[in-house]
Amino acid sequence: MRTGRLTHIFLLLLGMLIIGALVVLGAVFYSSITSETPIPIPTIEIVITPEKKATVQLPPKWTPTPSPVPTETSTVWSETESANLDSADALAKKRALGELLGPYLQNVTSDSVTIAWRTAGASQGEVVYGSTSEYNLSALDAVLGKQHHVTLSRLQPDTLYHYRLISGDVPLTEDMRFRTAPGPERTTLSFVVYGDTQHNPEIHRSIINRAQSLEPDFALHVGDLVNIGWNEAQWDEFFRIEKEFLAHVPLFPTLGNHETESKYYFERFFLPGNERWYSVSYGPVRIICLQIDGIAKFDEVSEQYQWLEQILKKNTQPWLFVFFHKPPYSAEYEGPEEGHIRSRLTPLFEQHGVKLVFSGHNHNYQRSYVNGITYIVTGGGGGNLSDRVKEDDYLIRYYVGYHLVQIIIEGDELNAIALTPEGAIIDRFEISLP
C-alpha cells in the first residue's frame, strides 16, 4: 500500500518536471523566431548613502539650452540696397513679425559677441555686419521661432563694428554699432552699475537714459530685473525699456531673489559659463558674477564656492570686482544669508585682492569699507525705496533715492560717481592700485 503511494507521487513529480521543461523550451523557441524588442521600463537611479538612506537623483531645475551654431557667410549687403525701413516690404515684414524686442548685445569678448532679439511672431532672422555699413559678413539664425540669437566670431579686439538685423533681405533695424572688448593692454574703460528695476517703469527708463548718456563700455545689473520672474510680460517690459541702450552696450546681469530662477531669464540672456556664476575679462578688469539670491548654495563644499576659489587664484588682471544680489554689509534688516556671505565669501575677497563688490536687494544707495574692500549697494533702479533700520559701523555714505553708479578706470586710478537720473552727484570716491 505504501509502495503504491510512493510510486504515484514519483510519477506526479516526474510529469510536472516534463511539463515545466516543455514550457521553457517553447518560450525559447518563440523568442528565437520573433523580432519584437521588449519595451524599456523607465527607471530612477537610487543612491544609497553611507547612512543607508535612499536618495533620488533628480535633474537640475533648469539647464540652459545650448546655443545653436549660426551659419556665417561672406556677403555684401549695402546700406543703400533694400535698406529703407519705411519701404512697403519692410513695413509688411514688421507687421507680420509684430513687436521687435532687440537686438541686444550679450557676452562681448575680445573676439566675439552674441546678438539676440525677440519677435512677437515666429520667424527666422539674420545679422549682417562688418567694419563698415557695407556689411560684408552675415550670420543666420535659421531656427523658426520667436527668440533668436547669433554669435559673431573671429572678430578683432577693441574694434568698432557695424551691424543690422534683417529678415529675408528686408531690413528690421537701422545701422547699429558695437565694440569688441579690449585686451589687457588697454588701461582705460568705463562701465555703469544699477539694479532692482522691478517697479516703476518710468524710473527704470530714466535710469537707462542717464546710463546711455554716459556712453559706457558695458553695464552690470545686480539683480531683481523684474518683480515676478515667471511673468513673461514683465520681461517684455524690461527689454522694451532697455532696447535702445542694449543695442550698443552689452549687459551682464545676475539673478536676484525676484527672478526665482525663472526660465525666461535663461531664455533671453546668453551669458558665459553656466549663466548663473561666471567671469568676464574686459581690458584691465576681471569681473566675477555670483548667484547669491537665496536659492543657490555657496558654502565651502558647493560647486559655486569651489569655482570662485579657482577663478580668484587664476586672476592676473590688476582690477578685480565681484557683483551679486544680496549684500554682505547693509544698514537694513538682514537674514542668515547675509551673515553667511560675510563668513564664507568675504575672506576669499580679502585674500585675493578684490577692490570693489557690488550688490543690490536694498532699494537705496550704500557705500561701506571693510578690510580694504569697498562694498556698494546700488538698488535704486526703480524698486520702491527703502530706508535704513539700524546702525552699521562700516557705513560711509547712505542715500535713499533712485540712482546708478558710474565707474571710470584710467591706469592705476579708479573714479566712482553715484548719480541720480537727473545727473546730480550723490557720492563719489576714488581707489588707487598699490
ZIQUIVEN-V96006 format. One record per residue. N is the residue number from 0. PHI is phi in whole degrees, -180 to 180 (999 if undefined). PSI is psi as a letter, one per 40 degrees, with the letter a starting at -180 (* if undefined). Layout:
N,PHI,PSI ; N,PHI,PSI
This chain:
0,999,d ; 1,-68,d ; 2,-64,d ; 3,-66,d ; 4,-63,d ; 5,-64,d ; 6,-64,d ; 7,-62,d ; 8,-63,d ; 9,-61,d ; 10,-65,d ; 11,-65,d ; 12,-66,d ; 13,-62,d ; 14,-65,d ; 15,-63,d ; 16,-65,d ; 17,-65,d ; 18,-63,d ; 19,-61,d ; 20,-65,d ; 21,-65,d ; 22,-64,d ; 23,-64,d ; 24,-63,d ; 25,-67,d ; 26,-65,d ; 27,-64,d ; 28,-63,d ; 29,-65,d ; 30,-68,d ; 31,-77,d ; 32,-105,e ; 33,-105,i ; 34,-106,e ; 35,-69,i ; 36,-104,h ; 37,-59,i ; 38,-78,h ; 39,-65,i ; 40,-98,h ; 41,-56,h ; 42,-126,i ; 43,-118,h ; 44,-72,h ; 45,-108,h ; 46,-111,h ; 47,-97,h ; 48,-78,i ; 49,-56,d ; 50,-84,e ; 51,66,f ; 52,-101,h ; 53,-86,h ; 54,-126,i ; 55,-97,h ; 56,-81,h ; 57,-107,i ; 58,-70,i ; 59,-64,i ; 60,-61,d ; 61,-152,h ; 62,-117,h ; 63,-56,h ; 64,-72,h ; 65,-60,i ; 66,-74,h ; 67,-68,i ; 68,-80,h ; 69,-74,i ; 70,-88,h ; 71,-108,h ; 72,-132,i ; 73,-76,h ; 74,-154,i ; 75,-126,h ; 76,-126,g ; 77,-66,i ; 78,-62,d ; 79,-94,e ; 80,-90,h ; 81,54,f ; 82,-103,e ; 83,-80,h ; 84,-68,e ; 85,-102,e ; 86,-68,i ; 87,-61,d ; 88,-65,d ; 89,-65,d ; 90,-65,d ; 91,-65,d ; 92,-65,d ; 93,-64,d ; 94,-64,d ; 95,-69,d ; 96,-83,d ; 97,77,a ; 98,-63,h ; 99,-105,h ; 100,-104,h ; 101,125,a ; 102,-74,i ; 103,-137,i ; 104,-86,h ; 105,-136,i ; 106,49,f ; 107,-72,h ; 108,-124,a ; 109,-73,e ; 110,-134,e ; 111,-159,i ; 112,-155,i ; 113,-105,h ; 114,-113,h ; 115,-120,i ; 116,-162,i ; 117,-137,h ; 118,-116,i ; 119,-70,d ; 120,-108,i ; 121,-67,h ; 122,-163,i ; 123,-104,i ; 124,-153,i ; 125,-148,i ; 126,-112,h ; 127,-100,i ; 128,-156,i ; 129,172,a ; 130,-75,e ; 131,-134,i ; 132,-78,e ; 133,-80,e ; 134,49,g ; 135,-84,e ; 136,-133,i ; 137,-148,i ; 138,-133,h ; 139,-106,h ; 140,-100,g ; 141,-83,e ; 142,-73,h ; 143,-82,h ; 144,-172,a ; 145,-101,d ; 146,-96,h ; 147,-131,i ; 148,-163,i ; 149,-135,i ; 150,-111,h ; 151,-92,h ; 152,-120,i ; 153,57,f ; 154,-92,i ; 155,-95,i ; 156,-65,i ; 157,50,f ; 158,-126,h ; 159,-85,h ; 160,-122,i ; 161,-99,i ; 162,-151,i ; 163,-154,i ; 164,-95,h ; 165,-131,i ; 166,-145,h ; 167,61,f ; 168,67,e ; 169,-107,h ; 170,-71,h ; 171,-108,d ; 172,-137,i ; 173,-78,i ; 174,-65,h ; 175,-127,i ; 176,-138,i ; 177,-143,i ; 178,-122,h ; 179,-69,i ; 180,-68,i ; 181,-79,i ; 182,-82,i ; 183,-67,e ; 184,-72,d ; 185,-81,h ; 186,-110,e ; 187,-126,i ; 188,-171,i ; 189,-143,i ; 190,-152,i ; 191,-120,i ; 192,-133,h ; 193,-154,i ; 194,-172,i ; 195,53,g ; 196,-95,f ; 197,-77,e ; 198,-126,i ; 199,53,g ; 200,-54,d ; 201,-67,d ; 202,-66,d ; 203,-54,d ; 204,-63,d ; 205,-67,d ; 206,-64,d ; 207,-67,d ; 208,-60,d ; 209,-66,d ; 210,-59,d ; 211,-64,d ; 212,-67,d ; 213,-83,e ; 214,51,f ; 215,-77,i ; 216,-73,d ; 217,-160,i ; 218,-135,i ; 219,-116,h ; 220,-118,h ; 221,-89,e ; 222,104,i ; 223,58,f ; 224,-66,d ; 225,-129,i ; 226,-83,d ; 227,-125,h ; 228,-61,d ; 229,-96,e ; 230,-98,h ; 231,-65,d ; 232,-61,d ; 233,-69,d ; 234,-69,d ; 235,-58,d ; 236,-65,d ; 237,-59,d ; 238,-74,d ; 239,-66,d ; 240,-69,d ; 241,-96,e ; 242,-53,d ; 243,-66,d ; 244,-64,d ; 245,-78,e ; 246,-70,e ; 247,-124,d ; 248,-124,h ; 249,-71,i ; 250,-111,h ; 251,-115,h ; 252,-101,i ; 253,-131,i ; 254,-74,h ; 255,-106,i ; 256,-67,d ; 257,-77,e ; 258,-71,d ; 259,46,f ; 260,53,f ; 261,-60,i ; 262,-64,d ; 263,-67,d ; 264,-63,d ; 265,-76,d ; 266,-71,d ; 267,-101,e ; 268,-107,i ; 269,-129,g ; 270,-116,i ; 271,-68,i ; 272,58,b ; 273,-88,e ; 274,71,e ; 275,-99,d ; 276,-131,h ; 277,-160,i ; 278,-129,i ; 279,-129,h ; 280,-107,h ; 281,-144,g ; 282,60,b ; 283,-83,e ; 284,-113,h ; 285,-113,h ; 286,-116,h ; 287,-117,h ; 288,-103,h ; 289,-120,i ; 290,-102,g ; 291,-118,g ; 292,-130,e ; 293,87,e ; 294,-118,d ; 295,-74,i ; 296,-86,i ; 297,-144,f ; 298,-74,i ; 299,-62,d ; 300,-98,e ; 301,-78,i ; 302,-62,d ; 303,-65,d ; 304,-62,d ; 305,-67,d ; 306,-63,d ; 307,-59,d ; 308,-59,d ; 309,-69,d ; 310,-63,d ; 311,-64,d ; 312,-66,d ; 313,-87,e ; 314,-64,h ; 315,-123,e ; 316,-75,i ; 317,-70,d ; 318,-104,h ; 319,-126,h ; 320,-125,i ; 321,-131,i ; 322,-139,i ; 323,-165,a ; 324,-85,d ; 325,-82,h ; 326,-85,i ; 327,-77,d ; 328,-127,h ; 329,-160,i ; 330,-100,f ; 331,-118,i ; 332,-59,i ; 333,-139,i ; 334,-102,a ; 335,-62,d ; 336,-63,d ; 337,-60,d ; 338,-65,d ; 339,-66,d ; 340,-61,d ; 341,-65,d ; 342,-81,d ; 343,-102,d ; 344,-99,d ; 345,-61,d ; 346,-60,d ; 347,-67,d ; 348,-59,d ; 349,-68,d ; 350,-67,d ; 351,-110,e ; 352,81,f ; 353,-64,h ; 354,-100,d ; 355,-138,h ; 356,-126,h ; 357,-109,h ; 358,-150,i ; 359,-137,b ; 360,75,d ; 361,-86,h ; 362,-89,g ; 363,-167,a ; 364,-115,h ; 365,-141,i ; 366,-127,h ; 367,-126,i ; 368,-135,h ; 369,-138,h ; 370,50,f ; 371,86,e ; 372,-119,h ; 373,-93,h ; 374,-110,h ; 375,-115,h ; 376,-102,h ; 377,-129,g ; 378,-108,f ; 379,-108,f ; 380,-92,e ; 381,150,e ; 382,-66,i ; 383,-59,h ; 384,-67,i ; 385,-134,i ; 386,-113,i ; 387,-69,i ; 388,-127,e ; 389,-154,i ; 390,-82,i ; 391,-136,h ; 392,-63,d ; 393,-93,e ; 394,-72,h ; 395,-107,d ; 396,-140,h ; 397,-139,h ; 398,-147,h ; 399,-100,h ; 400,171,i ; 401,-77,i ; 402,-170,i ; 403,-146,i ; 404,-123,h ; 405,-108,h ; 406,-117,h ; 407,-123,h ; 408,-115,h ; 409,-134,g ; 410,65,b ; 411,-91,e ; 412,-116,h ; 413,-121,h ; 414,-116,h ; 415,-120,h ; 416,-133,h ; 417,-95,h ; 418,-125,i ; 419,-80,i ; 420,-59,d ; 421,-83,e ; 422,100,e ; 423,-71,h ; 424,-87,h ; 425,-104,e ; 426,-166,i ; 427,-153,i ; 428,-155,i ; 429,-129,i ; 430,-133,h ; 431,-120,i ; 432,-74,i ; 433,-67,*
